[in-house]
Each structure stands twice: as C-alpha cells, then as structure tokens.
Amino acid sequence: MSFWQYDKIGYILRIKLTPNASSCGFGDLWISADGLPYLKAYVTVAPEKGKANAELIKMLAKKLSMAKSSLQIINGETEHLKKIRLTVTASSDDTETKLNSLIKENA
C-alpha cells in the first residue's frame, strides 16, 4: 500500500507534516492507527497563517515538476495529517515514479 492513490481527477496524497523542523524534506512512511500509510514531510517554517502548508505545496510542486496550482489541500488544513489532491489529466508511470521517489527508506 502506498501513501497515494489515483482516482478520476488525479492523485490523493496522504502526508504527515512536521513544521518547525531543522530542515525541509521528505522522510519514510508513517502508518496511522487505521493502517493507512502517510508520507512524512518536514518544513522549517512555523504553522501559522498557512505558512507551513504553503511550504509543503511548494516542496511537492518542485519535487514532482508540477505547477503549485495542481496541488490542493483537501483535508487537514490545520492538522498534521493532510490529504492533498494532485490534479492531472491521466495517471502516468512518470508521476507515480516521482511520487514513490519522495519516500526515504530507513537503512
């Protein structure tokens, strides 16, 4: 099971965001109590006035080579656990490869 799933509109990404981190980036997967995997993400900015969310969207857009406008938080705006919609016209192996490359495996 992955932290993303594809539907008719695009991809839904499950992200566990940690603001005020020492550096920005992505980590490994975290499994919630209901068994769903979330990608760990870290940003250095504080969670005030949407700054941490904006930084997360900016990081995702850059790593996925997508426009920021193609990413939208659809659940968890003020929480650590977020669902983000990545709007695309069709699923693609390239997009899925980029999504999977965000995961940092623990050695």
VOFIBA-481247 format. One record per atom (N, C-alpha, C): x, y, z; residue in three letters. Coordinates in steps of 0.001 Angstrom, whole numbers, plus 500000, padded with zeros to 6 digits. Layout:
BEGIN
XYZALA
...
END
This chain:
BEGIN
500851498817500000MET
500000500000500000MET
500893501242500000MET
500477502250499281SER
501275503462499171SER
500564504649499827SER
501283505757499960PHE
500712506963500567PHE
499850507729499566PHE
499772507261498325TRP
498961507926497313TRP
498018506920496674TRP
496952507465496094GLN
496032506641495309GLN
495523507488494157GLN
495203506818493056TYR
494714507515491866TYR
493204507396491788TYR
492532508501491410ASP
491105508461491109ASP
490879509196489790ASP
489648509460489422LYS
489329510064488119LYS
489905511462487934LYS
490133512180489022ILE
490589513572488937ILE
492107513675489012ILE
492733512728489653GLY
494178512768489826GLY
494597511871490973GLY
495539512337491758TYR
496072511561492874TYR
495683512207494200TYR
495433511381495194ILE
495245511838496562ILE
496495511397497324ILE
497200512357497921LEU
498409512075498685LEU
498099512216500167LEU
498557511269500973ARG
498433511365502426ARG
499792511772502979ARG
499838512906503670ILE
501086513485504170ILE
500967513741505670ILE
502008513411506417LYS
502112513767507840LYS
503153514877507922LYS
502694516103508144LEU
503570517277508114LEU
504087517634509505LEU
505399517854509580THR
506039518330510806THR
506613519718510539THR
505983520777511084PRO
506531522130510939PRO
507641522364511967PRO
508336523481511841ASN
509422523848512758ASN
510529522797512809ASN
510748522089511714ALA
511803521075511660ALA
513151521753511428ALA
514219521011511622SER
515557521582511422SER
515897521731509945SER
515223520958509066SER
515430521098507629SER
514161520672506897SER
514064521077505639CYS
512909520720504812CYS
513207519424504064CYS
512180518631503861GLY
512356517421503072GLY
511272516401503361GLY
511485515220502790PHE
510541514121502950PHE
511240512966503644PHE
510471512165504338GLY
511030511037505078GLY
510441509724504623GLY
510362508789505548ASP
509806507488505246ASP
508291507517505462ASP
507680506355505430LEU
506241506269505631LEU
505918506081507098LEU
504815506657507522TRP
504277506519508863TRP
502913505865508713TRP
502621504866509517ILE
501343504151509435ILE
500421504644510546ILE
499243505120510167SER
498268505632511141SER
497604504478511874SER
496834504799512904ALA
496137503789513706ALA
495170502962512863ALA
494630503565511796ASP
493709502821510931ASP
494433502080509800ASP
495771502058509860GLY
496549501267508906GLY
496908501954507609GLY
496598503235507473LEU
496914503949506235LEU
498320504550506293LEU
499094504396505215PRO
500428504991505191PRO
500370506477504822PRO
501186507265505507TYR
501339508692505245TYR
502816508960504987TYR
503123509811504026LEU
504495510228503784LEU
504852511306504795LEU
505983511134505498LYS
506434512160506435LYS
507060513304505653LYS
506684514529505998ALA
507244515725505364ALA
507645516695506468ALA
508733517416506227TYR
509277518347507214TYR
509488519712506577TYR
509059520761507267VAL
509310522128506820VAL
509869522926507991VAL
510665523933507687THR
511317524721508738THR
510450525861509246THR
509371526171508545VAL
508536527306508930VAL
507508526905509990VAL
507009527904510695ALA
506014527691511742ALA
504627527479511136ALA
503773526750511848PRO
502417526504511356PRO
501479527666511666PRO
501793528840511154GLU
500940529996511404GLU
500526530633510089GLU
499267530957509997LYS
498695531616508816LYS
498967530848507524LYS
498996529525507604GLY
499153528696506410GLY
500558528629505838GLY
501548529155506554LYS
502919529179506020LYS
503492527773505844LYS
503252526878506796ALA
503768525513506694ALA
503102524778505531ALA
501799524957505363ASN
501094524342504246ASN
501613524858502908ASN
501839526156502821ALA
502354526752501584ALA
503733526199501251ALA
504562526036502267GLU
505908525473502052GLU
505819524024501586GLU
504894523259502150LEU
504690521871501738LEU
504279521809500267LEU
503325522625499873ILE
502868522652498476ILE
504018523035497552ILE
504806524015497955LYS
505959524458497161LYS
506970523314496992LYS
507262522599498079MET
508206521478498015MET
507686520364497106MET
506413520013497258LEU
505829518963496428LEU
505863519344494953LEU
505475520577494652ALA
505453521038493259ALA
506845520952492640ALA
507841521366493386LYS
509214521342492873LYS
509679519909492634LYS
509485519024493614LYS
509936517636493500LYS
509196516866492405LYS
507929517205492190LEU
507129516493491195LEU
507140517173489829LEU
507819518317489733SER
507857519107488482SER
506447519450488009SER
505632519918488948MET
504242520288488675MET
504030521740489090MET
502994522336488552ALA
502625523689488977ALA
502008523616490377ALA
502285524633491201LYS
501693524665492536LYS
500170524636492454LYS
499616525202491397SER
498158525244491244SER
497552523856491033SER
498361522852490711SER
497838521495490533SER
497743520739491856SER
498202521363492950LEU
498160520753494282LEU
497230521542495190LEU
496375520826495918GLN
495420521485496806GLN
495198520623498040GLN
495259521237499219ILE
494955520521500454ILE
493443520361500535ILE
492991519120500589ILE
491547518867500623ILE
491076518412502000ILE
492025518075502888ASN
491662517648504234ASN
492868517855505139ASN
492637518374506352GLY
493707518533507316GLY
494430519860507245GLY
493759520890506802GLU
494363522223506659GLU
495073522679507941GLU
494492522375509095THR
495071522821510368THR
495571521646511216THR
495788520498510600GLU
496237519305511316GLU
497549518794510736GLU
498191517888511447HIS
499438517288510952HIS
499169516320509803HIS
498061515586509869LEU
497722514620508829LEU
496895515315507757LEU
497398515263506532LYS
496772516000505434LYS
496489515087504258LYS
495467515455503512LYS
495212514831502216LYS
495343515939501182LYS
496145515670500177ILE
496419516657499142ILE
496025516083497795ILE
495270516859497042ARG
494893516438495689ARG
495924516961494706ARG
496434516049493888LEU
497307516384492761LEU
496476516168491507LEU
496056517244490883THR
495191517152489713THR
496025516923488460THR
495719515830487755VAL
496368515505486486VAL
495298514983485537VAL
495598515006484246THR
494607514563483268THR
494504513041483194THR
495590512333483511ALA
495582510873483486ALA
496707510363484360ALA
496557509128484824SER
497645508535485607SER
498832508307484684SER
500019508369485248SER
501204508121484428SER
502282507462485272SER
503034506595484613ASP
504137505925485304ASP
505156506939485780ASP
505357508009485013ASP
506328509037485383ASP
505922509719486693ASP
504653510106486799THR
504160510743488020THR
504258509788489196THR
503889508546488995GLU
503931507566490080GLU
505372507271490507GLU
506297507258489556THR
507714507088489889THR
508199508263490725THR
507810509493490354LYS
508200510681491119LYS
507603510646492525LYS
506348510226492639LEU
505712510134493955LEU
506463509129494832LEU
506748507967494287ASN
507441506929495060ASN
508866507352495420ASN
509483508199494593SER
510858508627494874SER
510932509597496056SER
509787510132496490LEU
509764511022497644LEU
510056510280498946LEU
509797508967498963ILE
509955508164500180ILE
511437507901500411ILE
511879508212501624LYS
513256507890502010LYS
513206506623502853LYS
513830505603502353GLU
513847504330503074GLU
514815504386504241GLU
514402503869505364ASN
515297503784506516ASN
516249502609506333ASN
517506502849506595ALA
518510501785506443ALA
518512500885507660ALA
END
